[in-house]
Amino acid sequence: MGDVGSGFVGAMIAVFTLRAGHYSPELGWAWVILAGAFVVDASVTLFLRMIRRERLSEAHRSHAYQYLARRWASHRKVTLFWAGATVLWLFPCALAVASGAVAGWIATVVAYLPLTIVALLVQRRAAAQTSEMRVTC
């Protein structure tokens, strides 16, 4: 999708989230949860790049999504994986908030935690493979 496409999608999700949150705080939290795959991947990547003291304005291919696409040799498989996580995990969490059964911030933490663990594990594996490639070259 690239930076322009992902920037547009992110901006639209932000608009939907703010609009829904203005109407009902629970719906705003539900949108935050539904955006989990994007938010977590971008946040973990940004955090790790800051720790590694990389230039944040520089182009890179270090998102968990990009690593998985290279490892699985398929953007389709990765997209289906994240779509499945959204439908099977994030949507029920968002529905619980929208229906008033769970507080928004609690559901967001619960929803984001496994996504964060997956993103960190993918990043860790990618870093290990990168350092192995440097050693063997």
DSSP file (Angstrom, degrees, kcal/mol; ACC not computed):
  #  RESIDUE AA STRUCTURE BP1 BP2  ACC     N-H-->O    O-->H-N    N-H-->O    O-->H-N    TCO  KAPPA ALPHA  PHI   PSI    X-CA   Y-CA   Z-CA
    1    1 A M     >        0   0    0      0, 0.0     4,-0.8     0, 0.0     3,-0.1   0.000 360.0 360.0 360.0 -37.5    0.0    0.0    0.0
    2    2 A G  H  >  -     0   0    0      1,-0.2     4,-2.5     3,-0.2     5,-0.3  -0.100 360.0 -62.3  83.4 174.2    2.9    2.4    0.8
    3    3 A D  H  > S+     0   0    0      2,-0.2     4,-2.4     1,-0.2     5,-0.2   0.881 131.5  50.7 -66.2 -39.9    3.0    5.4    3.0
    4    4 A V  H  > S+     0   0    0      2,-0.2     4,-2.1     1,-0.2    -1,-0.2   0.944 114.7  42.4 -66.4 -46.9    0.5    7.4    1.0
    5    5 A G  H  X S+     0   0    0     -4,-0.8     4,-2.5     2,-0.2    -2,-0.2   0.923 117.6  45.5 -65.5 -44.6   -2.1    4.7    1.0
    6    6 A S  H  X S+     0   0    0     -4,-2.5     4,-2.7     1,-0.2    -1,-0.2   0.856 111.2  54.1 -69.6 -33.0   -1.6    3.7    4.6
    7    7 A G  H  X S+     0   0    0     -4,-2.4     4,-2.4    -5,-0.3    -1,-0.2   0.915 110.2  46.9 -63.4 -42.4   -1.6    7.4    5.6
    8    8 A F  H  X S+     0   0    0     -4,-2.1     4,-2.5     2,-0.2    -2,-0.2   0.934 113.3  47.6 -64.3 -46.5   -5.0    7.8    4.0
    9    9 A V  H  X S+     0   0    0     -4,-2.5     4,-2.5     1,-0.2    -2,-0.2   0.924 112.9  49.7 -61.3 -43.7   -6.4    4.7    5.5
   10   10 A G  H  X S+     0   0    0     -4,-2.7     4,-2.3     1,-0.2    -1,-0.2   0.902 110.4  50.0 -61.2 -41.4   -5.1    5.7    8.9
   11   11 A A  H  X S+     0   0    0     -4,-2.4     4,-2.3     2,-0.2    -1,-0.2   0.902 111.0  49.1 -64.1 -40.9   -6.6    9.2    8.6
   12   12 A M  H  X S+     0   0    0     -4,-2.5     4,-2.7     2,-0.2    -2,-0.2   0.911 110.5  50.0 -66.1 -41.7  -10.0    7.7    7.6
   13   13 A I  H  X S+     0   0    0     -4,-2.5     4,-2.6     1,-0.2    -1,-0.2   0.910 110.8  51.1 -61.8 -40.9   -9.9    5.4   10.6
   14   14 A A  H  X S+     0   0    0     -4,-2.3     4,-2.7     2,-0.2     5,-0.2   0.912 110.1  48.8 -62.5 -42.6   -9.0    8.4   12.8
   15   15 A V  H  X S+     0   0    0     -4,-2.3     4,-2.7     2,-0.2     5,-0.2   0.936 112.9  47.3 -62.3 -46.7  -12.0   10.4   11.4
   16   16 A F  H  X S+     0   0    0     -4,-2.7     4,-2.7     1,-0.2     5,-0.2   0.902 113.1  49.9 -60.5 -41.2  -14.4    7.4   11.9
   17   17 A T  H  X S+     0   0    0     -4,-2.6     4,-2.7    -5,-0.2    -2,-0.2   0.936 113.3  44.3 -64.4 -47.3  -13.0    7.0   15.5
   18   18 A L  H  X S+     0   0    0     -4,-2.7     4,-1.9     2,-0.2    -2,-0.2   0.904 115.2  48.5 -65.1 -41.2  -13.4   10.6   16.4
   19   19 A R  H  X S+     0   0    0     -4,-2.7     4,-1.7    -5,-0.2    -2,-0.2   0.938 114.7  44.6 -64.5 -46.6  -16.9   10.9   14.8
   20   20 A A  H  X S+     0   0    0     -4,-2.7     4,-3.2    -5,-0.2     8,-0.5   0.900 112.5  52.4 -64.4 -40.7  -18.1    7.7   16.6
   21   21 A G  H  < S+     0   0    0     -4,-2.7    -1,-0.2     6,-0.3    -2,-0.2   0.826 106.3  53.9 -65.5 -32.0  -16.5    8.8   19.9
   22   22 A H  H  < S+     0   0    0     -4,-1.9    -1,-0.2    -5,-0.2    -2,-0.2   0.886 114.1  41.8 -66.6 -38.4  -18.3   12.1   19.6
   23   23 A Y  H  < S-     0   0    0     -4,-1.7    -2,-0.2     1,-0.3    -1,-0.2   0.918 139.7  -6.9 -72.7 -45.4  -21.6   10.3   19.2
   24   24 A S    >X  -     0   0    0     -4,-3.2     4,-1.8    -5,-0.1     3,-0.5  -0.919  56.3-142.0-155.6 123.1  -20.8    7.7   21.9
   25   25 A P  H 3> S+     0   0    0      0, 0.0     4,-2.3     0, 0.0     5,-0.2   0.863 104.8  57.4 -55.5 -36.0  -17.6    7.1   23.8
   26   26 A E  H 3> S+     0   0    0      1,-0.2     4,-2.1     2,-0.2    72,-0.1   0.891 105.5  49.3 -62.8 -39.1  -18.2    3.3   23.6
   27   27 A L  H <> S+     0   0    0     -3,-0.5     4,-2.1    -7,-0.3    -6,-0.3   0.859 108.3  54.1 -69.1 -34.3  -18.3    3.5   19.8
   28   28 A G  H  X S+     0   0    0     -4,-1.8     4,-2.0    -8,-0.5    -2,-0.2   0.936 109.8  46.9 -61.9 -46.2  -15.1    5.5   19.8
   29   29 A W  H  X S+     0   0    0     -4,-2.3     4,-2.4     1,-0.2    -2,-0.2   0.887 108.5  56.6 -61.9 -38.7  -13.4    2.8   21.9
   30   30 A A  H  X S+     0   0    0     -4,-2.1     4,-2.5     1,-0.2    -1,-0.2   0.910 107.5  47.7 -60.9 -41.8  -14.8    0.1   19.6
   31   31 A W  H  X S+     0   0    0     -4,-2.1     4,-1.6     2,-0.2    -1,-0.2   0.888 108.9  54.1 -65.9 -38.4  -13.1    1.8   16.6
   32   32 A V  H  < S+     0   0    0     -4,-2.0    -2,-0.2     1,-0.2    -1,-0.2   0.920 111.4  46.2 -59.9 -42.4   -9.8    2.0   18.5
   33   33 A I  H >< S+     0   0    0     -4,-2.4     3,-2.0     1,-0.2    -2,-0.2   0.927 109.3  53.4 -66.0 -45.2  -10.0   -1.7   19.1
   34   34 A L  H 3< S+     0   0    0     -4,-2.5     3,-0.4     1,-0.3    -1,-0.2   0.774 105.4  55.1 -63.3 -25.2  -10.9   -2.5   15.5
   35   35 A A  T >X S+     0   0    0     -4,-1.6     4,-2.6     1,-0.2     3,-0.6   0.315  77.4 114.5 -85.7   8.7   -7.9   -0.6   14.4
   36   36 A G  H <>  +     0   0    0     -3,-2.0     4,-3.0     1,-0.2     5,-0.4   0.826  67.1  54.5 -52.5 -44.3   -5.7   -2.7   16.6
   37   37 A A  H 3> S+     0   0    0     -3,-0.4     4,-1.7     1,-0.2    -1,-0.2   0.911 115.7  39.9 -60.2 -42.2   -3.7   -4.5   13.9
   38   38 A F  H <> S+     0   0    0     -3,-0.6     4,-2.4     2,-0.2     5,-0.3   0.933 117.9  47.2 -70.7 -47.6   -2.6   -1.2   12.4
   39   39 A V  H  X S+     0   0    0     -4,-2.6     4,-2.6     1,-0.2     5,-0.2   0.928 115.5  44.1 -62.8 -47.5   -2.1    0.6   15.7
   40   40 A V  H  X S+     0   0    0     -4,-3.0     4,-3.0    -5,-0.2     5,-0.3   0.937 114.3  48.0 -66.9 -46.9    0.0   -2.2   17.3
   41   41 A D  H  X S+     0   0    0     -4,-1.7     4,-2.1    -5,-0.4    23,-0.2   0.935 116.7  43.5 -60.6 -46.0    2.1   -2.9   14.3
   42   42 A A  H  X S+     0   0    0     -4,-2.4     4,-2.5    -5,-0.2    -1,-0.2   0.912 116.4  47.2 -66.0 -42.0    2.9    0.8   13.8
   43   43 A S  H  X S+     0   0    0     -4,-2.6     4,-2.7    -5,-0.3    -2,-0.2   0.927 113.7  46.0 -67.9 -45.5    3.5    1.4   17.5
   44   44 A V  H  X S+     0   0    0     -4,-3.0     4,-2.6    -5,-0.2     5,-0.2   0.928 114.7  48.7 -63.2 -44.3    5.8   -1.6   18.1
   45   45 A T  H  X S+     0   0    0     -4,-2.1     4,-2.4    -5,-0.3    -2,-0.2   0.934 113.4  46.3 -61.0 -47.1    7.8   -0.8   14.9
   46   46 A L  H  X S+     0   0    0     -4,-2.5     4,-2.1     2,-0.2    -2,-0.2   0.919 113.0  50.1 -61.9 -44.9    8.2    2.9   15.9
   47   47 A F  H  X S+     0   0    0     -4,-2.7     4,-2.2     1,-0.2    -2,-0.2   0.928 113.0  45.3 -60.0 -47.7    9.1    1.9   19.5
   48   48 A L  H  X S+     0   0    0     -4,-2.6     4,-2.2     1,-0.2    -1,-0.2   0.868 111.4  52.4 -67.4 -36.3   11.8   -0.6   18.3
   49   49 A R  H  <>S+     0   0    0     -4,-2.4     5,-2.8    -5,-0.2    -1,-0.2   0.867 109.4  50.4 -66.9 -35.0   13.2    1.8   15.7
   50   50 A M  H ><5S+     0   0    0     -4,-2.1     3,-1.2     3,-0.2    -2,-0.2   0.918 109.9  49.9 -66.9 -42.7   13.5    4.5   18.5
   51   51 A I  H 3<5S+     0   0    0     -4,-2.2    -2,-0.2     1,-0.3    -1,-0.2   0.894 111.2  48.5 -61.8 -40.1   15.3    2.0   20.7
   52   52 A R  T 3<5S-     0   0    0     -4,-2.2    -1,-0.3    -5,-0.1    -2,-0.2   0.456 112.7-124.2 -79.4   0.4   17.7    1.1   17.9
   53   53 A R  T < 5 +     0   0    0     -3,-1.2    -3,-0.2     1,-0.2     2,-0.2   0.848  53.1 161.3  58.6  38.0   18.2    4.8   17.3
   54   54 A E      < -     0   0    0     -5,-2.8     2,-0.5    -6,-0.1    -1,-0.2  -0.541  52.2 -95.9 -82.4 154.2   17.2    4.5   13.6
   55   55 A R    >   -     0   0    0     -2,-0.2     3,-1.1     1,-0.2    -1,-0.1  -0.608  31.9-154.6 -71.0 119.9   16.1    7.6   11.8
   56   56 A L  T 3  S+     0   0    0     -2,-0.5    -1,-0.2     1,-0.3     4,-0.1   0.732  90.7  55.9 -72.1 -22.4   12.3    7.6   12.0
   57   57 A S  T 3  S+     0   0    0      2,-0.1    -1,-0.3    -3,-0.0     2,-0.2   0.516  88.5 100.2 -86.8  -4.3   11.9    9.7    8.9
   58   58 A E  S <  S-     0   0    0     -3,-1.1    -4,-0.0     1,-0.1     2,-0.0  -0.562  82.9-104.1 -84.0 144.8   13.9    7.1    6.8
   59   59 A A        +     0   0    0     -2,-0.2     2,-0.3     2,-0.1    -1,-0.1  -0.332  50.9 165.5 -62.5 147.1   12.2    4.6    4.6
   60   60 A H        -     0   0    0     -4,-0.1     3,-0.1    -2,-0.0    -1,-0.0  -0.960  42.3-144.7-156.2 168.8   12.2    1.1    6.0
   61   61 A R        +     0   0    0     -2,-0.3    -2,-0.1     1,-0.1     0, 0.0  -0.356  62.8 115.8-133.7  52.1   10.6   -2.4    5.7
   62   62 A S        +     0   0    0      4,-0.1     2,-0.1     5,-0.0    -1,-0.1   0.233  33.2 120.2-113.7  13.6   10.5   -3.4    9.4
   63   63 A H  S  > S-     0   0    0      1,-0.1     4,-2.3    -3,-0.1     5,-0.2  -0.479  72.0-120.0 -72.6 150.9    6.9   -3.7   10.2
   64   64 A A  H  > S+     0   0    0      1,-0.2     4,-2.8   -23,-0.2     5,-0.2   0.895 115.5  57.0 -56.7 -40.7    5.7   -7.1   11.4
   65   65 A Y  H  > S+     0   0    0      1,-0.2     4,-2.3     2,-0.2    -1,-0.2   0.919 108.0  46.5 -57.0 -44.4    3.3   -7.2    8.4
   66   66 A Q  H  > S+     0   0    0      2,-0.2     4,-1.9     1,-0.2    -1,-0.2   0.892 111.7  50.3 -69.1 -39.6    6.3   -6.8    6.0
   67   67 A Y  H  X S+     0   0    0     -4,-2.3     4,-2.7     2,-0.2    -2,-0.2   0.937 112.5  47.2 -62.0 -45.8    8.4   -9.4    7.8
   68   68 A L  H  X S+     0   0    0     -4,-2.8     4,-3.3     1,-0.2     6,-0.3   0.897 108.7  54.7 -64.0 -39.2    5.6  -11.9    7.7
   69   69 A A  H  X>S+     0   0    0     -4,-2.3     5,-1.1    -5,-0.2     4,-0.6   0.893 112.7  43.2 -61.8 -38.9    4.9  -11.2    4.0
   70   70 A R  H  <5S+     0   0    0     -4,-1.9    -2,-0.2     3,-0.2    -1,-0.2   0.918 116.8  46.6 -71.4 -42.6    8.5  -11.9    3.2
   71   71 A R  H  <5S+     0   0    0     -4,-2.7    -2,-0.2     1,-0.2    -3,-0.2   0.925 120.9  36.7 -66.1 -45.0    8.7  -15.0    5.4
   72   72 A W  H  <5S-     0   0    0     -4,-3.3    -1,-0.2    -5,-0.2    -2,-0.2   0.500 101.9-133.9 -86.0  -4.2    5.4  -16.5    4.1
   73   73 A A  T  <5S+     0   0    0     -4,-0.6     2,-0.3    -5,-0.3    -3,-0.2   0.838  75.6  90.1  54.1  37.1    6.1  -15.2    0.6
   74   74 A S     >< -     0   0    0     -5,-1.1     4,-1.2    -6,-0.3    -2,-0.1  -0.827  54.8-167.4-165.1 120.2    2.5  -13.9    0.4
   75   75 A H  H  > S+     0   0    0     -2,-0.3     4,-2.8     2,-0.2     5,-0.2   0.825  97.1  61.3 -71.2 -31.7    0.8  -10.7    1.2
   76   76 A R  H  > S+     0   0    0      1,-0.2     4,-2.7     2,-0.2     5,-0.2   0.927 102.4  48.7 -61.6 -45.9   -2.5  -12.5    0.9
   77   77 A K  H  > S+     0   0    0      1,-0.2     4,-2.2     2,-0.2    -1,-0.2   0.899 113.7  46.8 -61.8 -41.2   -1.7  -15.0    3.7
   78   78 A V  H  X S+     0   0    0     -4,-1.2     4,-2.6     2,-0.2     5,-0.2   0.914 112.0  50.2 -68.5 -42.0   -0.6  -12.1    6.0
   79   79 A T  H  X S+     0   0    0     -4,-2.8     4,-2.6     1,-0.2    -2,-0.2   0.919 112.0  47.8 -61.8 -43.3   -3.7  -10.1    5.1
   80   80 A L  H  X S+     0   0    0     -4,-2.7     4,-2.6    -5,-0.2    -1,-0.2   0.876 109.9  53.6 -65.0 -36.8   -5.9  -13.1    5.8
   81   81 A F  H  X S+     0   0    0     -4,-2.2     4,-2.3    -5,-0.2    -2,-0.2   0.953 113.4  41.4 -60.4 -50.7   -4.1  -13.7    9.1
   82   82 A W  H  X S+     0   0    0     -4,-2.6     4,-2.2     2,-0.2    -2,-0.2   0.861 113.8  52.9 -68.6 -34.9   -4.7  -10.1   10.3
   83   83 A A  H  X S+     0   0    0     -4,-2.6     4,-2.7    -5,-0.2     5,-0.2   0.919 109.9  49.0 -64.2 -41.8   -8.3  -10.2    8.9
   84   84 A G  H  X S+     0   0    0     -4,-2.6     4,-3.1     1,-0.2     5,-0.4   0.912 110.5  50.0 -62.4 -42.8   -8.9  -13.4   10.9
   85   85 A A  H  X>S+     0   0    0     -4,-2.3     4,-1.9     1,-0.2     5,-1.9   0.885 112.3  48.8 -62.5 -37.7   -7.5  -11.8   14.1
   86   86 A T  I  <>S+     0   0    0     -4,-2.2     5,-3.1     3,-0.2    -2,-0.2   0.941 117.7  39.0 -67.2 -46.8   -9.7   -8.8   13.6
   87   87 A V  I  <5S+     0   0    0     -4,-2.7    -2,-0.2     3,-0.2    -3,-0.2   0.923 125.3  36.0 -70.3 -44.3  -12.9  -10.8   13.0
   88   88 A L  I  <5S+     0   0    0     -4,-3.1    -3,-0.2    -5,-0.2    -2,-0.2   0.765 135.7  14.0 -84.7 -25.8  -12.2  -13.5   15.6
   89   89 A W  I  X5S+     0   0    0     -4,-1.9     4,-1.4    -5,-0.4    -3,-0.2   0.792 127.1  40.0-115.8 -54.4  -10.5  -11.4   18.3
   90   90 A L  I  ><S+     0   0    0     -5,-1.9     4,-2.8     1,-0.2     5,-0.2   0.899 111.0  55.4 -71.6 -40.8  -10.9   -7.7   17.9
   91   91 A F  H  ><S+     0   0    0     -5,-3.1     4,-2.8    -6,-0.2     5,-0.2   0.931 107.9  47.9 -61.1 -46.5  -14.5   -7.6   16.7
   92   92 A P  H  > S+     0   0    0      0, 0.0     4,-2.1     0, 0.0    -1,-0.2   0.893 113.1  49.7 -61.0 -36.6  -15.8   -9.5   19.8
   93   93 A C  H  X S+     0   0    0     -4,-1.4     4,-1.6     2,-0.2    -2,-0.2   0.931 112.6  46.7 -64.7 -44.5  -13.8   -7.2   22.1
   94   94 A A  H  X S+     0   0    0     -4,-2.8     4,-2.9     1,-0.2     5,-0.2   0.890 110.9  52.6 -64.3 -39.3  -15.2   -4.1   20.3
   95   95 A L  H  X S+     0   0    0     -4,-2.8     4,-2.1    -5,-0.2     6,-0.3   0.886 105.4  54.8 -63.8 -39.0  -18.7   -5.5   20.4
   96   96 A A  H  <>S+     0   0    0     -4,-2.1     5,-1.9    -5,-0.2     6,-1.2   0.883 112.9  43.0 -61.9 -38.1  -18.3   -6.0   24.2
   97   97 A V  H ><5S+     0   0    0     -4,-1.6     3,-1.6     4,-0.2    -2,-0.2   0.935 112.2  51.9 -72.3 -47.1  -17.4   -2.4   24.6
   98   98 A A  H 3<5S+     0   0    0     -4,-2.9    -2,-0.2     1,-0.3    -1,-0.2   0.816 109.8  50.4 -61.0 -31.0  -20.1   -1.1   22.2
   99   99 A S  T 3<5S-     0   0    0     -4,-2.1    -1,-0.3    -5,-0.2    -2,-0.2   0.535 116.2-115.8 -84.9  -5.5  -22.8   -3.0   24.1
  100  100 A G  T < 5S+     0   0    0     -3,-1.6    -3,-0.2    -4,-0.2    -2,-0.1   0.569  82.0 120.5  86.1   8.6  -21.6   -1.6   27.4
  101  101 A A  S   <S+     0   0    0     -5,-1.9     2,-0.3    -6,-0.3    -4,-0.2   0.785  76.8  26.1 -76.6 -27.1  -20.5   -4.9   28.8
  102  102 A V  S    S-     0   0    0     -6,-1.2    -2,-0.2    -9,-0.1    -1,-0.1  -0.986  88.5-103.4-138.3 144.3  -16.8   -3.9   29.3
  103  103 A A     >  -     0   0    0     -2,-0.3     4,-2.4     1,-0.1     5,-0.2  -0.411  33.7-123.6 -64.8 142.8  -15.1   -0.5   29.9
  104  104 A G  H  > S+     0   0    0      1,-0.2     4,-2.2     2,-0.2     5,-0.2   0.889 107.0  48.5 -58.2 -46.4  -13.3    0.7   26.7
  105  105 A W  H  > S+     0   0    0      2,-0.2     4,-2.0     1,-0.2    -1,-0.2   0.868 112.0  50.0 -67.1 -35.2   -9.8    1.1   28.1
  106  106 A I  H  > S+     0   0    0      2,-0.2     4,-2.5     1,-0.2    -2,-0.2   0.943 112.4  46.5 -66.7 -47.4   -9.9   -2.4   29.7
  107  107 A A  H  X S+     0   0    0     -4,-2.4     4,-2.8     1,-0.2    -2,-0.2   0.858 110.4  54.4 -63.8 -34.7  -11.1   -4.0   26.5
  108  108 A T  H  X S+     0   0    0     -4,-2.2     4,-2.7    -5,-0.2    -1,-0.2   0.927 109.6  46.1 -65.6 -44.4   -8.4   -2.1   24.5
  109  109 A V  H  X S+     0   0    0     -4,-2.0     4,-1.9     2,-0.2    -2,-0.2   0.936 115.8  46.5 -62.1 -46.1   -5.6   -3.4   26.8
  110  110 A V  H  < S+     0   0    0     -4,-2.5    -2,-0.2     1,-0.2    -1,-0.2   0.900 115.7  46.1 -63.2 -41.2   -7.0   -6.9   26.6
  111  111 A A  H  X S+     0   0    0     -4,-2.8     4,-0.7    -5,-0.2    -2,-0.2   0.885 116.1  44.0 -69.9 -39.3   -7.4   -6.7   22.8
  112  112 A Y  H  X S+     0   0    0     -4,-2.7     4,-2.7    -5,-0.2     5,-0.2   0.758  96.1  76.8 -79.7 -25.3   -4.0   -5.2   22.1
  113  113 A L  H  X S+     0   0    0     -4,-1.9     4,-2.2     1,-0.2     5,-0.2   0.928  98.3  40.5 -57.4 -53.6   -2.0   -7.4   24.4
  114  114 A P  H  > S+     0   0    0      0, 0.0     4,-2.4     0, 0.0    -1,-0.2   0.872 115.4  53.2 -65.0 -32.9   -1.8  -10.6   22.3
  115  115 A L  H  X S+     0   0    0     -4,-0.7     4,-2.6     2,-0.2    -2,-0.2   0.902 109.1  49.3 -65.2 -39.6   -1.3   -8.5   19.1
  116  116 A T  H  X S+     0   0    0     -4,-2.7     4,-2.6     2,-0.2     5,-0.2   0.908 110.2  50.6 -65.2 -42.6    1.6   -6.7   20.8
  117  117 A I  H  X S+     0   0    0     -4,-2.2     4,-2.5    -5,-0.2    -2,-0.2   0.927 111.8  47.6 -61.5 -44.9    3.1  -10.1   21.8
  118  118 A V  H  X S+     0   0    0     -4,-2.4     4,-2.6     2,-0.2     5,-0.2   0.936 112.5  48.9 -61.4 -46.7    2.8  -11.4   18.2
  119  119 A A  H  X S+     0   0    0     -4,-2.6     4,-2.5     1,-0.2    -2,-0.2   0.908 112.6  47.9 -61.9 -41.7    4.3   -8.2   16.8
  120  120 A L  H  X S+     0   0    0     -4,-2.6     4,-2.6     2,-0.2    -1,-0.2   0.900 111.9  49.8 -65.9 -40.4    7.3   -8.4   19.2
  121  121 A L  H  X S+     0   0    0     -4,-2.5     4,-2.5     2,-0.2    -2,-0.2   0.914 112.1  47.6 -64.2 -42.4    7.9  -12.1   18.5
  122  122 A V  H  X S+     0   0    0     -4,-2.6     4,-2.5     2,-0.2    -2,-0.2   0.930 113.6  47.9 -63.2 -45.2    7.8  -11.4   14.8
  123  123 A Q  H  X S+     0   0    0     -4,-2.5     4,-2.4    -5,-0.2    -2,-0.2   0.898 111.7  50.6 -62.4 -40.6   10.2   -8.5   15.2
  124  124 A R  H  X S+     0   0    0     -4,-2.6     4,-2.3     2,-0.2    -2,-0.2   0.922 111.6  46.8 -63.7 -45.1   12.5  -10.6   17.4
  125  125 A R  H  X S+     0   0    0     -4,-2.5     4,-2.4     1,-0.2    -2,-0.2   0.906 112.2  50.6 -64.3 -41.1   12.6  -13.4   14.9
  126  126 A A  H  X S+     0   0    0     -4,-2.5     4,-2.2     1,-0.2    -2,-0.2   0.901 110.3  49.6 -64.1 -40.4   13.3  -11.0   12.1
  127  127 A A  H  X S+     0   0    0     -4,-2.4     4,-2.4     2,-0.2    -1,-0.2   0.897 110.5  50.5 -65.3 -39.6   16.1   -9.3   14.0
  128  128 A A  H  X S+     0   0    0     -4,-2.3     4,-2.1     1,-0.2    -2,-0.2   0.911 111.4  48.0 -64.3 -42.0   17.7  -12.8   14.8
  129  129 A Q  H  X S+     0   0    0     -4,-2.4     4,-2.2     2,-0.2    -2,-0.2   0.884 110.7  51.8 -66.2 -37.4   17.5  -13.7   11.1
  130  130 A T  H  X S+     0   0    0     -4,-2.2     4,-1.8     1,-0.2    -2,-0.2   0.921 111.1  46.4 -64.9 -44.1   19.1  -10.4   10.1
  131  131 A S  H  X S+     0   0    0     -4,-2.4     4,-1.8     1,-0.2    -1,-0.2   0.859 111.1  53.0 -69.4 -32.9   22.0  -10.9   12.5
  132  132 A E  H  X S+     0   0    0     -4,-2.1     4,-2.1     1,-0.2    -1,-0.2   0.899 108.0  51.0 -64.6 -40.1   22.4  -14.5   11.3
  133  133 A M  H  X S+     0   0    0     -4,-2.2     4,-1.2     1,-0.2    -2,-0.2   0.880 108.8  51.2 -65.3 -37.1   22.6  -13.3    7.7
  134  134 A R  H  < S+     0   0    0     -4,-1.8    -1,-0.2     1,-0.2    -2,-0.2   0.880 110.2  49.5 -66.5 -37.3   25.3  -10.7    8.7
  135  135 A V  H  < S+     0   0    0     -4,-1.8    -2,-0.2     1,-0.2    -1,-0.2   0.898 112.3  46.4 -68.9 -40.8   27.4  -13.3   10.4
  136  136 A T  H  <        0   0    0     -4,-2.1    -1,-0.2     1,-0.2    -2,-0.2   0.682 360.0 360.0 -78.1 -17.3   27.3  -15.8    7.5
  137  137 A C     <        0   0    0     -4,-1.2    -1,-0.2    -5,-0.2    -2,-0.2   0.483 360.0 360.0 -81.0 360.0   28.1  -13.1    4.9
